[in-house]
Amino acid sequence: MMDFHIGTSGWSYKEWKGSFYPPQISADEMLPYYAARFSTVEVNNSFYRIPSDRVLASWAGQVPPHFRFVMKASRRITHNGRLKDEDGSLEYFLQAVNPLGERLGPTLFQLPPTFKKDAPRLQSFLTRLPRRWPSAMEFRHQSWFDEEVYQLLRDRDVALVAVDQDEGEGAPLVPTAAWGYLRLRRIGYDTPQLGAWAARIGAQPWRRPMSFSSMKKEVPPDPPPPRSFRTSSGGTQCSDQDHDFPRALALVYESLDSGYLNQGGYDGAEQDLDR
């Protein structure tokens, strides 16, 4: 049975009050509330600036033991240096996120859409990643999607990020590691679409799939209240970059409750970084 994780991109969105969060919740209460319902979150602000040691330690202390923070790699690594790492930005980043301790999850390396395939540079970069550091690569130019690149990722047990979105071609679902990473970013998913994704995920040879779902701001009236996830191994990961609790998350709850997990197929926003 897969250890399935579901979460969002960020958690501190005032726009979620009254739909996902209680109307009167304070900013300081959001993370514990969120972590009681999801078991991971994708942290986007580390792309711009790595939170201080004190902030990271505080986050780690507010979530349960199984919770994992997925840190998005600094733009100095992926955009400014384009994986060359001539200034030691990779080592600095990996050290800087360590205050999360056991709550630290995979690192997301999201490349710019104008960065075309460069297999030698990718191979050189991957050799600098610690072997036991779980990493996921999100390529946003179609030239990267071929067997040469997939094999380079497999050689280092690095996950290829699969992307499903309304605009553009996204990224294919190709297993390159013992675990998987998905970003489901369409405006919304109905139950049959989620069922199709459940079947695709269940067919993968993953032991540790991590799924993210990013939706747009459109929210239906009176979204249903959130419920706790029920997974076979205590893990849960969806991602939302656009600040409102999407209908898709409610559908994820419904899909989990309907038994996909038990069948084996469906087994931040900006914070004060120095506080």
PLY file of the C-alpha trace (Angstrom):
ply
format ascii 1.0
element vertex 275
property float x
property float y
property float z
element edge 272
property int vertex1
property int vertex2
end_header
0.00 0.00 0.00
1.30 3.44 -0.93
2.05 6.11 1.65
-0.03 8.84 0.01
0.45 12.53 0.81
-1.80 15.46 -0.06
-1.17 19.14 0.66
-1.28 22.64 -0.80
1.18 25.34 -1.86
1.19 27.54 1.19
-1.31 27.71 4.04
-1.51 31.32 5.27
-4.20 32.81 3.03
-6.76 35.17 4.53
-8.95 34.42 1.50
-9.48 30.90 2.87
-11.27 32.24 5.95
-14.88 31.18 5.98
-14.35 28.35 3.49
-11.41 26.25 4.67
-10.50 28.14 7.83
-12.95 29.34 10.48
-13.87 33.01 9.84
-12.17 34.38 12.95
-8.95 32.35 12.84
-5.72 34.29 13.37
-2.66 33.97 11.15
-0.77 32.23 13.96
-3.48 29.58 14.26
-3.54 28.65 10.58
-0.61 26.24 10.41
-1.76 23.95 13.27
-5.29 23.94 11.84
-3.98 23.13 8.37
-1.60 20.43 9.66
-4.48 18.67 11.41
-6.07 18.13 7.98
-3.11 17.70 5.61
0.28 16.11 6.14
2.43 18.28 3.92
2.73 21.74 2.44
4.71 23.14 -0.45
6.63 26.24 0.71
7.02 28.70 -2.15
8.63 31.63 -0.36
11.92 29.73 0.02
12.30 30.32 -3.73
12.74 34.01 -2.94
14.17 33.95 0.54
14.87 31.14 2.97
13.04 31.59 6.28
15.18 32.12 9.35
16.25 29.23 11.60
13.83 30.45 14.27
10.88 30.50 11.87
11.65 27.03 10.52
12.00 25.60 14.02
8.72 27.25 14.99
6.94 25.72 12.01
8.32 22.29 12.86
7.03 22.63 16.40
3.46 23.38 15.28
2.84 20.25 13.21
2.46 16.53 14.00
5.39 14.10 13.62
4.26 12.76 10.23
3.96 16.24 8.66
6.50 17.28 6.01
7.45 20.68 4.61
8.45 20.59 0.94
10.81 23.47 0.33
11.03 25.02 -3.13
14.68 25.51 -4.07
16.10 29.00 -4.23
15.87 30.85 -7.54
19.63 31.36 -7.28
19.94 27.63 -8.01
17.25 27.11 -10.64
16.84 30.47 -12.36
19.90 32.63 -11.80
22.46 29.82 -11.99
20.37 27.42 -14.09
21.84 24.44 -12.21
25.47 25.51 -12.68
25.86 26.17 -8.93
29.06 28.15 -9.34
28.50 30.14 -6.15
27.67 27.30 -3.73
23.97 28.18 -3.58
22.95 24.51 -3.47
25.01 23.65 -0.41
23.86 26.84 1.32
20.20 26.04 0.66
20.47 22.44 1.86
22.09 23.59 5.09
19.67 26.48 5.61
16.53 24.32 5.61
17.90 21.80 8.13
16.25 23.46 11.17
13.04 21.72 10.06
14.65 18.49 11.20
12.48 15.40 10.70
9.66 17.59 9.38
11.72 18.36 6.27
10.36 16.70 3.14
11.62 16.65 -0.45
13.11 19.67 -2.18
11.32 20.91 -5.29
13.62 22.19 -8.05
11.39 24.09 -10.49
13.23 25.19 -13.64
12.25 28.26 -15.68
10.12 27.65 -18.79
12.83 29.11 -21.05
15.48 26.66 -19.83
15.88 24.05 -22.57
17.33 20.58 -22.18
20.97 20.45 -21.17
21.72 16.85 -20.17
25.40 17.37 -19.23
24.47 20.25 -16.93
21.66 18.24 -15.35
23.95 15.27 -14.77
26.58 17.49 -13.16
23.98 19.06 -10.91
22.50 15.74 -9.85
25.90 14.45 -8.78
26.10 17.35 -6.31
22.86 16.37 -4.63
23.37 14.18 -1.56
22.29 10.62 -2.34
19.86 10.48 0.56
18.34 13.93 -0.06
14.88 13.41 -1.65
14.57 15.75 -4.61
12.05 16.40 -7.37
12.73 18.12 -10.70
10.03 20.13 -12.43
10.97 20.83 -16.05
8.85 23.44 -17.82
10.27 23.17 -21.33
9.15 20.20 -23.42
12.70 19.46 -24.65
13.49 17.80 -21.31
10.99 14.99 -21.67
12.96 12.13 -23.18
14.53 8.86 -22.08
18.02 10.34 -21.64
16.75 12.76 -18.99
14.57 10.11 -17.33
17.56 7.80 -16.98
19.69 10.53 -15.42
16.96 11.03 -12.82
16.61 7.28 -12.21
20.35 6.94 -11.65
20.04 9.35 -8.71
16.52 8.37 -7.50
15.23 11.88 -8.28
11.52 12.24 -9.01
10.24 13.80 -12.21
7.42 16.18 -11.31
4.25 15.38 -13.25
2.12 18.45 -14.00
-1.52 18.57 -15.09
-2.74 22.08 -15.95
-5.25 24.00 -18.02
-2.70 25.96 -20.04
0.31 24.44 -21.75
1.32 20.83 -22.05
2.36 20.25 -18.46
4.71 17.37 -17.70
4.21 13.61 -18.17
3.73 11.07 -15.42
6.94 9.01 -15.70
8.34 7.14 -12.68
12.03 7.94 -12.14
12.34 7.33 -8.40
10.95 5.17 -5.60
8.43 7.93 -4.97
6.44 10.34 -7.12
5.52 14.00 -7.16
2.42 15.38 -8.90
1.13 18.92 -9.26
-2.53 18.91 -10.28
-3.17 22.48 -11.32
-6.38 22.64 -13.30
-9.17 24.98 -12.22
-11.13 22.00 -10.96
-11.43 18.23 -11.02
-14.66 16.28 -10.89
-14.98 12.88 -9.28
-14.39 10.85 -12.49
-11.23 12.84 -13.23
-9.95 12.23 -9.72
-10.80 8.57 -10.13
-8.72 8.46 -13.31
-5.80 10.04 -11.48
-6.26 7.57 -8.64
-5.96 4.69 -11.08
-2.86 6.18 -12.71
-1.20 6.73 -9.34
-2.09 3.25 -8.17
-0.45 1.77 -11.27
2.92 3.35 -10.50
5.72 1.39 -8.80
6.03 4.04 -6.09
6.36 3.43 -2.39
6.02 7.11 -1.43
3.86 9.15 -3.83
3.48 12.85 -3.05
0.64 14.58 -4.84
0.05 18.33 -5.09
-3.03 19.96 -6.57
-2.99 23.65 -7.53
-6.26 25.30 -8.42
-7.47 28.75 -9.44
-9.44 31.18 -7.31
-12.92 30.16 -8.43
-14.78 28.76 -5.43
-18.35 27.48 -5.47
-20.85 28.76 -2.93
-20.93 27.04 0.43
-17.99 24.63 0.03
-18.28 21.62 2.34
-16.35 21.72 5.61
-12.98 19.95 5.62
-12.65 16.48 7.10
-9.60 14.63 8.30
-7.83 12.37 5.81
-7.92 8.65 6.39
-4.87 7.00 4.86
-3.45 3.55 5.30
-0.15 4.75 6.69
-0.85 8.10 8.28
0.47 10.21 5.46
-1.33 12.77 3.47
-0.06 15.71 0.06
-2.63 18.88 -3.17
-1.25 22.40 -3.89
-3.00 25.70 -4.24
-1.04 28.75 -5.33
-4.03 31.00 -5.84
-5.27 31.76 -2.36
-8.75 30.20 -2.14
-9.87 26.82 -0.88
-10.78 25.08 -4.15
-13.66 22.75 -4.81
-11.08 20.22 -5.94
-9.92 19.70 -2.36
-13.46 18.84 -1.35
-13.51 16.30 -4.18
-10.25 14.84 -2.92
-11.88 14.31 0.46
-14.85 12.65 -1.20
-12.60 10.42 -3.31
-10.60 9.31 -0.29
-13.76 8.60 1.64
-15.22 6.63 -1.25
-12.56 3.98 -0.90
-9.80 4.60 -3.46
-7.24 4.34 -0.69
-8.50 1.04 0.58
-8.62 -0.33 -2.95
-4.91 0.41 -3.30
-5.36 2.84 -6.17
-5.67 6.13 -4.35
-3.89 4.81 -1.44
3.18 29.74 2.05
1.75 32.14 1.20
4.04 34.88 2.33
4.92 34.60 6.00
7.11 36.74 8.20
10.35 34.95 7.42
12.32 36.39 10.34
9.73 36.37 13.10
0 1
1 2
2 3
3 4
4 5
5 6
6 7
7 8
8 9
9 10
10 11
11 12
12 13
13 14
14 15
15 16
16 17
17 18
18 19
19 20
20 21
21 22
22 23
23 24
24 25
25 26
26 27
27 28
28 29
29 30
30 31
31 32
32 33
33 34
34 35
35 36
36 37
37 38
38 39
39 40
40 41
41 42
42 43
43 44
44 45
45 46
46 47
47 48
48 49
49 50
50 51
51 52
52 53
53 54
54 55
55 56
56 57
57 58
58 59
59 60
60 61
61 62
62 63
63 64
64 65
65 66
66 67
67 68
68 69
69 70
70 71
71 72
72 73
73 74
74 75
75 76
76 77
77 78
78 79
79 80
80 81
81 82
82 83
83 84
84 85
85 86
86 87
87 88
88 89
89 90
90 91
91 92
92 93
93 94
94 95
95 96
96 97
97 98
98 99
99 100
100 101
101 102
102 103
103 104
104 105
105 106
106 107
107 108
108 109
109 110
110 111
111 112
112 113
113 114
114 115
115 116
116 117
117 118
118 119
119 120
120 121
121 122
122 123
123 124
124 125
125 126
126 127
127 128
128 129
129 130
130 131
131 132
132 133
133 134
134 135
135 136
136 137
137 138
138 139
139 140
140 141
141 142
142 143
143 144
144 145
145 146
146 147
147 148
148 149
149 150
150 151
151 152
152 153
153 154
154 155
155 156
156 157
157 158
158 159
159 160
160 161
161 162
162 163
163 164
164 165
165 166
166 167
167 168
168 169
169 170
170 171
171 172
172 173
173 174
174 175
175 176
176 177
177 178
178 179
179 180
180 181
181 182
182 183
183 184
184 185
185 186
186 187
187 188
188 189
189 190
190 191
191 192
192 193
193 194
194 195
195 196
196 197
197 198
198 199
199 200
200 201
201 202
202 203
203 204
204 205
205 206
206 207
207 208
208 209
209 210
210 211
211 212
212 213
213 214
214 215
215 216
216 217
217 218
218 219
219 220
220 221
221 222
222 223
223 224
224 225
225 226
226 227
227 228
228 229
229 230
230 231
231 232
232 233
233 234
234 235
235 236
237 238
238 239
239 240
240 241
241 242
242 243
243 244
244 245
245 246
246 247
247 248
248 249
249 250
250 251
251 252
252 253
253 254
254 255
255 256
256 257
257 258
258 259
259 260
260 261
261 262
262 263
263 264
264 265
265 266
267 268
268 269
269 270
270 271
271 272
272 273
273 274
